[in-house]
Amino acid sequence: FTPAAHAWRLLPLSGGVDYKAVAGDISSIIKEDPNKGPTLVRLSWHSSGTYDKMSKDGGSGGGTIRFKEELAHGGNAGLGETAVPWMEDVKTKYGDSLSYADLYTLAGVVAIKELGGPTVPWSSGRVDALDPSAVTPDGRLPGADSGPPGADPSDAAHLRTIFNRMGFNDQEIVALSGAHALGRCHTTASGYDGPWTPTPTMFNNLYFSLLDSVKWTQRDWKGPFQYEDEGKSLMMLPTDLVLIQDDDFKKYVSMYAKDQATFFADFSKAFNKLEELGTTGLKSTTWA
Ligand code: ZEM
């Protein structure tokens, strides 16, 4: 035993990043403009949602969503002009010791908590891919329009195909979809328009209660097929309505509409799983 060896053991791992400090910096960005929170949740989800359990590629692990090749994927419209550049100052501050992959996934859980949601467990240790060769092919994220124009949009099979590929079951699909309590659709990004709830900067179970109770009708407009409420202030995507058109999905919608605590618990588990798909060697990290 030597004092030097002892001191070495006290050094933090992972290049010594203080993840609580990183989380604090992300929180400050959201406090300054709460509308950035939902877009950061979308960034973290899209960075993770490329995973394929058969080929075992994709997922958040390489931080590949920062590459223009991946940002060019249809589902990522808007993120290259918003959430990705918003994180750049934080990345610069911590340098090489903080990976983009850890930063983007941490931003998701910080935003969820900052906007009133659960403290989702998070682990550090993702190692960035150095070049875009790890970018997966376009088409792995769900499309909001699950059928051709004019067709019956209630195609539950599309959602199951996409999410089963990542390893999620019906209950997890519905729980994860509750993130649409947050944020809105932007005509400048996806082409869809409007928020799902009247409180888009609050993480709660309102998405489920609105889905379950409001009379949703097709919006008459020049944009893509979407639904609106009678007051014309809220929206639902065709894929959102699928969750009440399919009985196996609907039972979870009704459950989460009645029970926010169960929604928070199930969402936490599913979102943590989402952010760790395809990763290896992560270390459970206290960030809050
Ligand atoms: Zn979303 N999502 N999503 N989503 N999403 C949008 C926005 C947001 C689908 C989808 O097509 C869209 C999940 C699942 C699915 C968030 C989180 C999560 C938008 C609007 C679309 C079109 C983008 C825009 O125009 O800015 C579809 C089809 C899904 C399949 C089920 C899951 C899972 C999520 C997280 C767990 C969030 C927070 C937003 C709001 C973004 C913002 O900028 O306000």
Residues whose N, C-alpha, C, O or C-beta is under 5 A from the ligand:
A	BS01	ZEM	P38 T39 V41 R42 W45 G78 P142 G143 A144 L176 S177 A179 L182 G183 R184 C185 H186 A189 S190 G191 Y192 T239
